[in-house]
Amino acid sequence: MFETRTVLRFALVAVPVYAVLAFATLSPRWAAAYGDGFRVAGNKVFSRFWLWPQANVTFLNLRSPTLLADIDAATPGTLPVQFRPPGPDDVVQDTLMVLQNNDAYGSLGLVRTSSRPIGYWPTAIVIALILATPMGRLRKLVALVLALLLVHVFIAFRVTVMLLKTGFADPAKKYNLFSPSVFWQDVLRRLDEVFADNPTFAYVVPVFIWLGVVFVVHLVKTRRKPQPAIEADA
């Protein structure tokens, strides 16, 4: 059983840290900085779409005044005429993902999303939980690095599911990479509903990541702890 003092100390650190990180997004500069980092990382990770070297995804700033020029620079002469930049009332979405398949030149997909529910919230939760966990500074640093690595694997998985569902695995798209059966289309739809569209999952998975990382760090510490010497009887 956890002591009441330990639980209160954990809450007194975790709640304020998460509150600060959450309210920080109200600052346009902070939100823009994370969005820029999200798009830079996306362009690195998805410059080749996993097993398909002919496919790639370009992450663009949906709020950029040069958005149309940016799309044209990424995909010369292929911008759909029906595409419209976001209106002034659309303040949530900040990223445009441009899906391309070199084997289907002239056809591309445009998927709008928001970097905050996809990436920022899970990251903020993991940071708050790790910083609030009572452990030594070195172990806390190791746990934070490991947790951030795992949460970004989770973010990449969420984005991958979204890209497959909205285009690369959609038989109706000209730029699709493969056409799954009806069964796998249903599986992919359910994965998208749970991992990508469901905002609750952005809060649940980081908790399990935190629990797993803390368990592993504690297990390593226990195994490294020197065992007391056993004196033999004379």
Secondary structure as UniProt FT lines:
FT   HELIX           4..24
FT   TURN            25..26
FT   HELIX           28..45
FT   TURN            50..51
FT   TURN            53..54
FT   STRAND          55..61
FT   TURN            62..63
FT   TURN            65..66
FT   HELIX           67..74
FT   TURN            76..77
FT   TURN            81..82
FT   TURN            88..89
FT   STRAND          95..101
FT   HELIX           102..104
FT   TURN            105..106
FT   STRAND          108..113
FT   HELIX           116..120
FT   HELIX           121..132
FT   HELIX           137..163
FT   HELIX           164..168
FT   TURN            171..172
FT   TURN            174..175
FT   HELIX           182..191
FT   HELIX           192..196
FT   TURN            199..200
FT   HELIX           201..224
//
